[in-house]
Amino acid sequence: MTAARIVLPFVLACVAIAQGKAQTGWSVLDITASGRYDDAYFINADTGWAAGGPNGWIRKTVNGGQSWTLQFTSPHYLRSIEFLNADTGFAGSLNGRLYRTADGGSTWDNIAGSMAPPPFGICGLAAIGGTTIHACGLWAAPAYVYSSTDAGGTWTYTDMSGLATRLVDIHFTHPDTGFATGTADPAVNGGVILRTTDGGASWSVVHQTNTLTDIVWKIQRLTAELWYASIYSEPTNDDTRMLRSNDAGITWEQVLVSDDYTYVEAIGFIDPLRGWTGGDDRLWETTDGGETWTEIALGDSYNRFFKVNDSTAYLTGQKVYKYQGDLTTQVPAEAAIPPPHSLRVTPNPSGGRIQVEVVLDRSTIADLRIVNSGGSTVRQLLRSNDAAPGPHRFIVDLSWEGIGTYLVVLKTNEGMRWEKAVISQ
């Protein structure tokens, strides 16, 4: 998802900064800008694919990102992409579709009809071996894992409720051993990391963040021992955090990135010292293994970090960004794409009675809530896996909740937006 930009004046979200900034290692690839490229997968340093999020694009490069060919356009939001080999790949939609290609992406077919029960959406994909693929979802609930050992011909389904309320990412290191990330069940236990040692037949909890509104969003294996995970949270939490494991994902420690809140989704390390985490238009870099972090300028709407080798990695966002360790380049400033959907709360402040108005640009999964300062939901205004485009208006009386500051939070496939609602006498 792409984070809210309502904390900035709208004009700043639409106008590029006049000059770029010098950046060591990173360059912006020549690819048509998307609201966000949610995922990328490379089979080597030259050949890879990017999933174009709300535009439904699948683009392929065969020259390390110098140029990209549009192979497919889905009418649905594409969240994830993964390949078993140069020919066979999968792309997950947030609208109940799972696409498969057998010709390197030239053609794609929806195979969700072979999955029972039908998926609400696919957030994460994990290929392991020559024919095994795992899929998980959904960021907005429920939590489940699908697995296929015959390259997507047949599937098994695992209900993950009781361990997680939602799942976002999945990664396997061996046909038996894998991890899935999301939100715990119950959600008050915060973000969760789950582990399997029997190919997904059973799962156990290895870590919970114990912070309400947390989602463990992405997970990365750097070495056999070193693992990292990003923590998505909401602005009721006033810091930015990530997770690190030094024992192959068995135990995890929480690392403070900043005491300033950042809507984080992406995370990735190129080596044990240098790594990045961030979301929206904020990206943090460490050069000492996560002990200290510095904010850097690169692009916008970060989501997936994909390491190819010890000197090359890709990061998806509004465009696709490439890391080459020896490269120093002038990173051009990007004209930010206006964030999708709108959210307005009036009057503000109020004596208790407020109007919440949402305008959805497109059909999407939508979760609209009012939360208190601790992150607990005091009103659920909208919850739909297929919310209709157009205006949605709600009149709410919060006077009985008491004086204070509340957050109105809108989460969709395209991102999270929020506004404060101040209740006074």
C-alpha positions in Angstrom: 0.0 0.0 0.0 1.1 3.6 -0.5 1.1 5.8 2.5 -1.0 8.9 3.0 0.3 12.3 1.9 -2.4 14.4 3.5 0.3 15.7 5.9 1.6 17.7 3.0 -0.1 20.4 1.0 -1.6 19.0 -2.1 0.4 21.2 -4.4 3.6 19.7 -3.0 2.4 16.2 -3.8 2.0 17.2 -7.5 5.0 19.2 -8.3 8.5 17.9 -8.6 11.4 19.4 -6.6 13.5 21.3 -9.1 16.7 19.5 -8.6 17.7 15.9 -7.8 20.2 14.8 -5.3 23.4 12.8 -5.6 23.0 9.3 -4.3 25.5 6.5 -3.9 24.5 3.2 -5.3 21.0 4.0 -6.5 19.6 5.0 -9.9 16.0 5.5 -11.2 15.2 3.1 -14.0 13.5 4.2 -17.2 10.1 2.6 -16.6 6.6 4.2 -17.0 5.6 5.6 -13.6 2.8 3.7 -11.8 0.8 4.6 -8.7 3.1 1.9 -7.3 5.0 -1.1 -8.6 4.1 -3.5 -5.8 6.6 -6.3 -6.5 9.4 -7.4 -8.7 11.1 -10.7 -9.4 14.4 -11.3 -11.2 15.7 -14.7 -12.3 19.2 -13.1 -12.9 20.7 -9.6 -12.9 19.3 -8.9 -16.4 15.9 -10.6 -16.6 13.0 -9.7 -14.4 9.3 -8.6 -14.1 7.5 -5.9 -12.2 3.9 -5.9 -11.1 2.3 -2.5 -11.5 -0.2 -2.4 -8.6 -3.3 -0.3 -9.3 -2.6 -0.1 -13.1 -2.6 -3.9 -13.3 0.6 -3.9 -15.4 3.2 -6.6 -15.8 6.4 -5.3 -17.4 9.5 -7.3 -18.3 13.2 -6.3 -18.7 15.9 -8.4 -20.2 18.7 -5.8 -19.8 18.9 -5.1 -16.1 16.1 -2.5 -16.2 17.4 -0.3 -18.9 14.2 -0.8 -20.8 10.8 -2.5 -20.0 8.2 -4.2 -22.2 4.5 -4.1 -21.2 3.4 -7.7 -21.4 0.0 -7.7 -19.7 -2.6 -5.4 -18.3 -5.1 -6.8 -15.8 -8.2 -4.9 -14.9 -7.4 -5.7 -11.2 -4.8 -4.6 -8.7 -1.6 -6.7 -9.0 0.2 -7.1 -5.7 2.8 -9.8 -6.2 4.8 -11.6 -8.9 7.1 -14.7 -8.7 8.7 -17.1 -11.1 9.6 -20.8 -10.9 11.9 -20.5 -13.9 12.3 -18.3 -17.0 9.0 -19.6 -18.4 6.6 -20.3 -15.5 5.5 -17.5 -13.3 2.6 -16.2 -11.2 1.0 -12.8 -10.4 -1.3 -12.3 -7.5 -4.2 -9.9 -7.6 -6.0 -8.3 -4.7 -9.3 -9.0 -6.4 -9.5 -12.8 -6.2 -7.4 -13.6 -9.3 -4.1 -15.5 -9.6 -2.5 -15.3 -13.0 0.0 -17.9 -14.4 2.2 -17.7 -17.4 4.0 -20.6 -19.1 5.9 -18.5 -21.8 7.9 -16.0 -19.8 5.0 -13.6 -19.4 3.9 -13.2 -23.0 0.5 -14.6 -22.0 -1.3 -14.8 -18.7 -4.3 -16.9 -17.5 -6.4 -16.5 -14.4 -6.2 -19.9 -12.6 -8.1 -18.9 -9.4 -10.9 -21.2 -10.5 -8.7 -24.2 -9.6 -8.3 -23.0 -6.0 -10.8 -24.0 -3.4 -12.0 -22.0 -1.6 -11.5 -19.2 -4.1 -9.0 -16.6 -2.8 -10.1 -13.1 -1.8 -6.7 -12.0 -3.0 -3.0 -12.9 -3.1 -0.6 -10.6 -1.3 2.6 -12.8 -1.2 4.1 -15.5 -3.4 7.0 -17.8 -2.7 8.6 -20.2 -5.2 10.8 -23.0 -4.0 12.4 -25.7 -6.1 11.2 -26.3 -9.7 7.5 -26.9 -9.2 6.4 -25.6 -5.7 4.7 -22.3 -5.2 3.1 -20.9 -2.1 0.6 -17.9 -1.9 -0.8 -16.0 1.0 -3.2 -13.3 1.9 -4.9 -11.1 2.6 -3.7 -7.7 3.9 -7.3 -6.9 4.9 -8.1 -10.4 6.3 -8.8 -13.2 6.3 -5.5 -15.1 6.7 -4.7 -18.2 4.5 -2.0 -20.0 2.6 -2.3 -21.8 -0.7 0.3 -24.3 -1.8 1.0 -26.1 -5.1 3.6 -28.7 -5.8 2.8 -29.1 -9.5 3.5 -25.6 -10.8 0.0 -24.3 -10.1 -2.0 -27.3 -11.5 -3.6 -28.2 -8.2 -3.7 -26.4 -4.8 -4.1 -27.1 -1.1 -5.6 -24.5 1.3 -4.6 -23.8 4.9 -6.8 -21.6 7.1 -4.4 -19.6 9.2 -7.0 -18.1 11.6 -6.0 -18.6 15.2 -2.5 -17.7 14.3 -3.1 -14.6 12.2 -5.9 -12.2 11.2 -4.1 -11.2 8.0 -1.1 -12.3 6.0 1.0 -10.2 3.6 4.3 -11.9 2.8 5.7 -15.4 2.5 9.2 -16.8 2.0 10.5 -20.3 1.8 14.2 -21.3 2.0 13.7 -25.1 1.6 10.7 -27.2 0.5 10.0 -27.8 4.2 11.0 -24.5 5.8 9.2 -21.2 5.3 7.9 -18.0 7.0 4.8 -15.9 6.7 4.1 -12.4 8.0 1.1 -10.4 9.0 -1.0 -9.5 12.0 -1.5 -11.9 15.0 -4.7 -13.4 16.1 -5.9 -11.7 18.3 -4.8 -8.5 16.6 -4.0 -6.9 20.0 -0.8 -9.0 19.9 0.5 -6.9 17.0 2.4 -8.0 14.0 3.3 -11.7 13.7 5.9 -13.9 12.1 5.0 -17.6 11.5 7.2 -20.5 10.7 6.7 -23.9 9.1 9.1 -26.9 9.0 6.8 -29.3 7.2 6.1 -27.5 3.9 3.2 -25.5 5.2 1.2 -28.4 6.7 1.4 -26.7 10.1 2.7 -23.3 11.3 3.8 -21.8 14.7 4.3 -18.3 16.0 7.9 -17.3 16.3 7.4 -13.6 17.0 4.8 -11.0 17.9 5.4 -7.3 18.1 2.7 -6.8 20.8 1.8 -3.3 19.4 -1.7 -2.7 18.3 -2.1 -1.8 14.6 1.3 -3.4 13.6 1.6 -5.6 10.5 4.8 -7.4 9.8 4.8 -6.4 6.1 7.9 -7.8 4.3 10.5 -10.4 5.3 14.0 -10.8 3.8 16.6 -13.6 4.1 20.1 -12.1 3.7 22.1 -15.1 4.8 21.3 -18.4 6.4 21.5 -16.6 9.8 20.6 -13.0 9.1 16.9 -12.1 8.5 15.0 -8.8 8.5 11.4 -7.8 8.5 9.5 -4.5 8.1 6.8 -3.2 10.5 3.9 -1.4 9.0 2.0 0.5 11.6 -0.5 3.4 12.0 0.1 7.0 13.2 -1.2 6.2 16.7 2.3 4.8 17.2 4.9 7.6 17.1 8.0 5.7 16.0 9.4 3.7 13.1 10.6 0.1 13.8 11.9 -3.0 12.0 12.8 -6.5 13.1 16.1 -8.4 12.9 17.1 -12.0 13.5 20.6 -13.4 13.9 19.6 -17.1 14.2 17.8 -18.0 11.0 14.5 -16.4 12.0 14.0 -18.4 15.2 14.2 -15.3 17.5 13.7 -11.7 16.6 14.7 -8.3 18.1 12.9 -5.0 17.4 15.1 -2.2 16.2 14.2 1.5 16.4 14.7 3.2 13.0 13.3 6.7 14.0 11.3 8.2 16.9 9.3 9.9 14.1 6.4 7.9 12.6 7.0 6.6 9.1 4.5 4.5 7.2 6.8 1.6 6.4 6.4 -1.3 4.0 9.7 -2.1 2.2 12.9 -3.5 3.8 16.1 -5.0 2.4 19.8 -5.4 3.1 22.5 -5.8 0.4 25.0 -7.0 3.0 25.1 -7.3 6.8 25.9 -3.5 7.2 23.9 -1.7 4.5 20.2 -1.8 4.3 17.0 0.3 3.7 13.4 0.5 5.0 10.6 2.9 4.2 7.4 3.7 2.6 5.5 6.5 0.8 8.2 9.1 0.0 10.5 8.3 3.0 13.4 5.9 2.8 15.8 5.2 5.7 19.3 3.8 5.2 21.7 2.1 7.6 25.4 1.4 7.1 26.1 -0.3 10.4 23.7 -3.2 10.4 20.7 -1.2 11.7 22.2 0.5 14.8 21.7 3.9 13.2 19.6 5.1 10.3 19.6 8.2 8.0 16.8 9.3 5.8 17.8 9.6 2.1 16.0 10.9 -1.0 15.4 8.5 -3.9 11.8 8.1 -5.0 8.3 7.4 -3.8 5.9 4.6 -2.7 8.4 1.9 -1.8 7.3 -1.7 -1.3 9.5 -4.5 -2.4 13.3 -4.9 -2.2 14.8 -7.7 -4.3 18.4 -8.6 -4.0 19.9 -10.2 -7.1 23.5 -10.7 -5.9 26.1 -9.0 -3.6 26.3 -5.9 -5.7 22.8 -5.5 -7.3 19.3 -5.1 -6.0 16.0 -3.6 -7.1 13.5 -1.6 -5.1 9.9 -1.1 -6.4 7.9 2.1 -5.9 6.4 4.7 -8.2 9.2 3.6 -10.5 11.7 0.8 -10.1 15.0 1.7 -8.5 18.3 -0.1 -9.0 21.2 -0.5 -6.6 24.7 -1.0 -7.8 27.3 -0.6 -5.1 29.9 1.3 -7.1 27.5 3.7 -8.7 27.2 7.4 -7.9 24.5 9.1 -9.8 22.3 12.2 -9.7 18.9 10.9 -8.8 16.3 13.0 -10.5 13.4 14.4 -8.5 10.1 12.7 -9.4 6.8 14.4 -9.9 4.7 12.7 -7.3 1.5 11.1 -8.5 -1.4 12.5 -6.5 -2.5 9.9 -3.9 -5.7 8.0 -4.8 -9.0 8.5 -3.0 -9.8 11.4 -0.6 -10.7 11.7 3.0 -12.2 14.7 4.8 -13.4 15.2 8.4 -15.7 18.2 9.2 -16.0 20.2 11.4 -12.6 19.9 13.0 -12.5 20.5 16.0 -16.1 19.7 16.9 -18.2 19.2 20.0 -18.6 15.5 19.1 -20.7 15.3 15.9 -18.5 14.9 12.8 -19.0 14.1 9.1 -16.6 11.7 7.5 -16.5 11.9 3.7 -14.6 9.5 1.5 -14.4 9.6 -2.2 -13.0 6.4 -3.8 -11.4 6.8 -7.2 -12.0 3.1 -8.0 -13.5 -0.1 -6.6 -11.1 -1.3 -3.9 -10.9 -3.1 -0.6 -11.8 -0.4 1.9 -11.4 -0.3 5.7 -12.6 3.0 7.3 -12.3 3.3 11.1 -12.1 5.8 13.8 -9.5 4.9 16.4 -8.5 6.4 19.8 -5.0 7.5 20.8 -4.2 3.9 21.8 -5.1 2.5 18.3 -8.3 0.8 19.5 -11.3 1.1 17.1 -14.2 3.1 18.4 -16.2 3.1 15.2 -16.1 0.9 12.1 -17.6 3.0 9.3 -16.9 0.9 6.3 -15.5 -2.6 5.7 -15.8 -4.0 2.2 -13.7 -6.2 -0.1 -15.3 -4.5 -3.1 -16.2 -0.9 -2.1 -17.9 1.0 -4.9 -16.2 4.0 -6.4 -17.6 7.4 -5.6 -18.6 9.3 -2.4 -19.3 7.6 0.9 -20.5 9.8 3.8 -21.0 9.1 7.5 -22.3 11.1 10.3 -20.8 10.1 13.7 -21.3 11.4 17.2 -18.2 10.9 19.3 -19.3 13.0 22.2 -19.8 10.0 24.5 -16.2 8.8 23.8 -15.0 11.9 25.5 -12.8 14.9 24.8 -9.6 14.1 22.9 -8.0 13.5 19.6 -9.0 10.6 17.4 -7.8 9.3 14.1 -10.0 8.6 11.1 -8.1 6.0 9.1 -8.9 4.8 5.6 -7.0 1.8 4.3 -7.4 0.6 0.8 -5.4 -1.5 -1.7 -3.8 1.7 -2.8 -2.7 2.9 0.6 -3.5 4.4 3.9 -4.9 7.9 4.5 -5.7 9.5 7.8 -7.0 12.7 9.5 -7.3 13.8 13.0 -10.7 14.4 14.6 -10.4 16.7 17.6 -13.3 16.5 20.0 -13.6 19.5 22.4 -16.3 21.0 24.7 
